[in-house]
Amino acid sequence: MSEAIQSGSPYHHGDLRQALLDRAAVVIQSKGIEALSLRGLARDLGVSHGAPNRHFKNKTHLLTAMATDGYTRLKEATLTAAGPITDDPWVRLNAMGQGYLHWALDNPASFNAIMHPDLGFYDNPELDHALQDFRKSIHDAVTASQLAGRYQDVPLELLNIFTISVPMGAAKMLAQTNNPAELQKNKRLIADLIELVVPVRDRLKAK
């Protein structure tokens, strides 16, 4: 489900932790990640300024929770994009790359949380597991594509870095707009961009 900018509304007894995460996504998407603060979220939700501290020690802890959820959903999006469409590792990897970029553009707040540099300073087992689980899904797909003939003369670790860094960098560039027309234009670029990384069109024509 895509994130959307919503106006703030008072919090009415329920899952405060989730309400904080949801409101944080809105703030990040509308004002940027640097505008995020626990005190500001408390004000937006109409709770005491200390209430968020029962769930998150600080802003980095909050971002960590967002990133943990983000990596889990990103893995699901990339694997779902590949789906049962084919047994060809090249085609599956291409579809995963497109799924990655579509998810990033549809969920810019979660993507920004994943990419935030502060996360490198926060030791969290759940985040580490989600991150490593996501990386393994990509590494396994890259390995399968190389075994099927993609860049066979390139060291696997180098190929893995190349394969993930291009869509990651593109996502950082393309996910910075809130303009619907610009967003749709960016989405139309996705297939062509991933084709440069994992070319499949000639491969599909030959079948």
C-alpha positions as CSV (number, residue, x, y, z in Angstrom):
1,M,0.0,0.0,0.0
2,S,1.4,3.4,-1.0
3,E,2.1,6.1,1.6
4,A,0.1,9.3,1.3
5,I,0.4,12.8,2.8
6,Q,-2.4,13.3,5.3
7,S,-3.2,16.2,7.6
8,G,-2.5,15.7,11.3
9,S,-5.4,14.6,13.4
10,P,-5.7,14.1,17.2
11,Y,-4.8,10.6,18.5
12,H,-7.7,8.7,20.0
13,H,-6.7,5.8,22.3
14,G,-5.4,2.9,20.4
15,D,-2.0,1.8,19.1
16,L,0.1,4.8,19.9
17,R,3.3,3.1,18.6
18,Q,1.7,2.6,15.1
19,A,0.1,6.1,15.2
20,L,3.6,7.6,15.8
21,L,5.1,5.6,12.9
22,D,2.2,6.6,10.6
23,R,2.5,10.2,11.5
24,A,6.3,10.1,11.1
25,A,5.8,8.9,7.6
26,V,3.6,11.9,6.8
27,V,6.0,14.3,8.3
28,I,9.0,12.9,6.4
29,Q,7.1,12.9,3.1
30,S,5.7,16.4,3.5
31,K,8.5,18.2,5.3
32,G,11.6,16.1,5.1
33,I,13.3,13.8,7.5
34,E,15.1,16.6,9.4
35,A,11.8,18.1,10.4
36,L,10.9,14.9,12.4
37,S,11.0,15.0,16.2
38,L,9.3,13.0,18.9
39,R,8.0,16.2,20.5
40,G,6.5,17.3,17.2
41,L,4.8,14.0,16.7
42,A,3.4,14.2,20.2
43,R,2.0,17.6,19.5
44,D,0.5,16.5,16.1
45,L,-1.2,13.5,17.8
46,G,-2.4,15.5,20.8
47,V,-0.6,13.4,23.5
48,S,1.9,14.5,26.2
49,H,5.4,15.3,25.0
50,G,6.7,12.4,27.0
51,A,4.3,9.8,25.6
52,P,6.3,8.8,22.5
53,N,9.3,7.9,24.8
54,R,7.4,4.9,26.0
55,H,7.8,3.4,22.6
56,F,10.9,5.1,21.1
57,K,14.0,6.3,23.0
58,N,14.8,9.0,20.5
59,K,14.4,10.0,16.8
60,T,17.0,7.4,15.7
61,H,15.1,4.6,17.5
62,L,11.9,5.7,15.7
63,L,13.7,5.7,12.3
64,T,15.1,2.3,13.1
65,A,11.6,0.9,13.6
66,M,10.5,2.5,10.4
67,A,13.5,1.1,8.6
68,T,12.9,-2.4,10.0
69,D,9.4,-2.4,8.7
70,G,10.6,-0.8,5.4
71,Y,13.2,-3.5,4.7
72,T,10.6,-6.2,5.4
73,R,8.1,-4.6,3.0
74,L,10.8,-3.9,0.4
75,K,11.8,-7.5,0.3
76,E,8.2,-8.5,-0.1
77,A,7.7,-6.0,-3.0
78,T,10.8,-7.2,-4.9
79,L,10.0,-10.9,-4.6
80,T,6.3,-10.3,-5.4
81,A,7.3,-8.4,-8.5
82,A,9.3,-11.4,-9.7
83,G,6.4,-13.7,-8.7
84,P,5.9,-17.0,-10.7
85,I,6.4,-15.2,-14.0
86,T,9.3,-17.3,-15.2
87,D,12.2,-19.6,-14.2
88,D,14.7,-17.4,-16.0
89,P,17.0,-15.8,-13.4
90,W,17.7,-12.8,-15.6
91,V,14.0,-12.0,-16.0
92,R,13.3,-12.5,-12.3
93,L,16.1,-10.2,-11.3
94,N,15.0,-7.6,-13.8
95,A,11.5,-7.8,-12.3
96,M,12.9,-7.5,-8.8
97,G,14.8,-4.4,-9.8
98,Q,11.6,-2.8,-11.2
99,G,9.7,-3.8,-8.0
100,Y,12.4,-2.2,-5.9
101,L,12.1,1.2,-7.7
102,H,8.3,1.1,-7.8
103,W,8.2,0.5,-4.1
104,A,10.6,3.3,-3.4
105,L,8.6,5.8,-5.5
106,D,5.3,4.6,-3.9
107,N,6.7,4.7,-0.3
108,P,9.2,7.6,-0.2
109,A,9.0,8.1,3.6
110,S,9.8,4.5,4.3
111,F,12.6,4.6,1.6
112,N,14.1,7.7,3.2
113,A,14.0,6.0,6.6
114,I,15.9,3.0,5.2
115,M,18.5,5.3,3.7
116,H,19.0,7.6,6.7
117,P,22.7,7.7,7.8
118,D,21.9,7.7,11.5
119,L,20.8,4.0,11.2
120,G,24.4,3.0,11.0
121,F,25.0,4.1,14.6
122,Y,22.0,2.2,16.1
123,D,22.5,-1.4,17.1
124,N,19.2,-3.2,16.7
125,P,18.9,-7.0,16.1
126,E,15.5,-6.7,14.4
127,L,16.7,-4.1,11.9
128,D,19.9,-6.1,11.3
129,H,17.9,-9.2,10.6
130,A,15.5,-7.4,8.2
131,L,18.4,-5.8,6.4
132,Q,20.4,-9.0,6.1
133,D,17.3,-10.9,5.0
134,F,16.7,-8.3,2.2
135,R,20.3,-8.4,1.1
136,K,20.3,-12.2,0.9
137,S,17.3,-12.2,-1.3
138,I,19.1,-9.8,-3.7
139,H,22.4,-11.7,-3.5
140,D,20.7,-15.0,-4.2
141,A,19.0,-13.6,-7.3
142,V,22.2,-12.0,-8.5
143,T,24.0,-15.3,-8.0
144,A,21.4,-17.2,-10.0
145,S,21.6,-14.7,-12.8
146,Q,25.4,-15.1,-13.0
147,L,25.1,-18.9,-13.1
148,A,22.7,-18.3,-16.1
149,G,25.4,-16.4,-17.9
150,R,25.1,-12.7,-16.8
151,Y,28.5,-11.1,-16.5
152,Q,30.2,-14.4,-15.9
153,D,33.7,-12.8,-15.9
154,V,32.8,-10.3,-13.1
155,P,33.5,-11.2,-9.4
156,L,30.2,-12.1,-7.7
157,E,30.5,-9.5,-4.9
158,L,31.3,-6.7,-7.5
159,L,28.3,-7.8,-9.6
160,N,26.1,-7.8,-6.5
161,I,27.2,-4.2,-5.6
162,F,26.6,-3.0,-9.1
163,T,23.2,-4.6,-9.4
164,I,21.8,-3.1,-6.2
165,S,23.6,0.3,-6.3
166,V,22.0,1.4,-9.6
167,P,18.4,1.1,-8.5
168,M,19.3,2.4,-5.1
169,G,20.9,5.5,-6.5
170,A,18.1,6.0,-9.0
171,A,15.5,5.7,-6.2
172,K,17.2,8.4,-4.2
173,M,17.0,10.7,-7.2
174,L,13.6,9.9,-8.4
175,A,11.7,9.6,-5.1
176,Q,12.3,13.3,-4.2
177,T,9.3,14.7,-6.0
178,N,5.7,15.1,-4.7
179,N,4.5,16.2,-8.1
180,P,2.1,13.5,-9.5
181,A,3.0,14.2,-13.1
182,E,6.7,14.0,-12.4
183,L,6.2,10.8,-10.4
184,Q,4.4,9.2,-13.3
185,K,7.1,10.2,-15.7
186,N,9.7,8.7,-13.3
187,K,7.7,5.5,-13.1
188,R,7.8,5.2,-16.9
189,L,11.6,5.3,-16.8
190,I,11.9,2.3,-14.5
191,A,11.8,-0.5,-17.1
192,D,14.3,1.2,-19.3
193,L,16.6,1.9,-16.3
194,I,16.6,-1.6,-15.1
195,E,17.1,-2.9,-18.6
196,L,20.5,-1.2,-18.6
197,V,21.4,-3.2,-15.4
198,V,19.8,-6.5,-16.3
199,P,19.1,-6.6,-20.0
200,V,16.3,-9.1,-20.9
201,R,14.5,-7.7,-23.9
202,D,16.7,-9.5,-26.5
203,R,16.6,-12.6,-24.3
204,L,12.8,-12.6,-24.3
205,K,12.6,-12.1,-28.0
206,A,14.9,-15.1,-28.6
207,K,12.5,-17.4,-26.7
